């Protein structure tokens, strides 16, 4: 009888992978690959990211991150996830400078934009991984339903519709925007 040994990859192994044009994440040491997102997803991501990034930068709250940024949210085995948009508060930037490689820890805010091929169980798992790692809020944007759901570990999920207002609370003090402002227009 032969035994096949499966060696778990580390965050450092993931960082050394050759760029093949695909997006990779590491989940408990196992490499997960996602195809490039579609145009609707990309436009949805930039729409939300633009509004929130502008606010973060104008108010010097910290650093916004785009979809390619990886965050080490667990070690031994390593988990490196990359949300569609993220924010890390200024006080959590080690020494006031961004580290080389993946960010060591979770973002304060992770934003996920649903794609048509996303499976509900995988999205729920990812939300829970973010919250378990210490992410303060996870926003899930459903472009087809035109909703934004706010997830926190200490409260039940809150679904906001396009006409509702999103309040940044203590995460993004004084941020207030209509959900529709974070979404691409319903029609071009």
N, C-alpha and C positions, 0 to 999 in steps of 0.2 A: 504494500500500500504506500502510495506517495502522498506527501503533504505539500500543498502549495502555500507558501508563506506570503501573506499580503502585508506589505510594509506601508504604514501610514505616512502620508506626505506631511511636511511641516509648512508653515507660512513661508519660511525661507526657500523651500523647494518650489513653492508656487511662484514666488517672486522671480525665480530663475528660469521659468518656462519661456520658451521662445514665443514671440508674438505670432499667433496664427489667425488673428483677426476675430477670434471668438472671445466671449467673456467667460472667465473661469472663476469659480469659487471653491473653497475647501470646506467640506462639512464633515467634522469629526475625522479628519485625515484623509477623506476620500474626495477626489477631484470631481467636480460637477461642471459641466459645460453647457452654456446657453447659446443659442444662435443669436445673431444680431436682432435687435428689436425692429418692429415695423414702423412705418412712418407715423401712424397715429400715436403710438406709444412715445416715439421720440419727440413729437410736437407737444404731447401732454406733459412730458418730463421737463422740457425747456420752459413751458408756460408757467408751471408751478415754481420751478427753480428760479426763474427770472424775478418774480415778485418777491419771493422769500429772500433770495440772495441780496437783492437791492436793499431790503430792509436791514438785513444783518450787517452789511457793509456800511450803510449810512449811519448806523447806530453803534458801530465798533463792538459788536457783540461776540465776535469770534470768526470762525472760518466756515464758509459753505463749501461743499464738495459735490462734484459731478458724479455721474454714474460709474465711472471707471475706478473710483477710489475704493480700496479695500480696507476693512477694519478687522483686526484680530479680536474676536469676541470670546475665544476659548483657546486653551493650550492643553496639550497632552491628552487626547489628540487635538490638533489645531483645527479651529474653524475660522475661516476668513470669508466674510460676506461683503457684498457691495450693493448698497441700496441705490435706487435711481437718483436720489438726491439726499444729502446729509448735511448736518450742521454740528459743529463742536464749539462749545462756548470758550471764550478767550481764556478763562482761568484753567482750562484743561489742556491747553497747548503746552507741552513740556518745554520749560525754559523759554517760552515765548516764540519758539521756532518749530515748524513742522518737521517731524522725523522723516528720514529717508525710508522708503518702503511703505509698508502698510501702517495705518494708524494703530497704535497699541491700546486698544480698548474700543468700546462702542461709541457711536455718535450720541449726542444728546437728542437729536431728532433724526429719524430715518423716514424717508418718503418712498413709498412703493407705488408705482403706476401699473395698474393691472393691464396685462396683455390678453388678447382673445384666447390664447392657448394656455394661460395660467390655470393650474388646477387648484381648486379651493383648499384642499388639504395642504398643499405645498405652501400656499400663501399664509395660511394659518400657522403652519410650523415656523415659517420665517418670522412672522410677527412675534411669536412666542420666544424664538431665539433672541431677537433684538431685546425684548423686554427682560428676559432672564439674564441677559448680559449686562443690563443696567441702562439701556436706552430709555430716556424719560418719556418720549412720545414717538409713536409710529403713526404716520398718516398714510392711509391707503386710498388712492384716487381711482375711482371707477369711471372711466371716460364715457362708456356707453350709457350708464345710469346718471352721469353727471353728479356724482356724490363724492364726498371726502369723509372717510371714517377715521376718527381720532381714537387711538388705542393707548391706554396707560395701564400700568400694572396695578394701580390702586383704584381704578374706576372701571365700570363697564364701558364697552365701546360706544361712541357717540357718532351717529350718522348725520352728516350735514348735507343738505341739498344745495343746488346752485344759488338759490336766493338767500340762503342762510349766511350768517357771518361767522368767520373763524377768528377766534381770539387767541393770541399767543400766550396768554397767562404769564406765569413766572418764567417760562422757557424763552419766550420772545416778548419781553415787556413792551406794552403799547402797540403791539402788532394787532391790527384788525383789518380784515379784508373779506369781501364777499367771496364765497367759494367760487362763483363764476369767474372772478378775476384770476384764479389760479388754473382755470381750465382753458383749453383752446376754444375758439368760437364754435358753436354748434354747427354752423355752416360757413363755408368759405365765401 
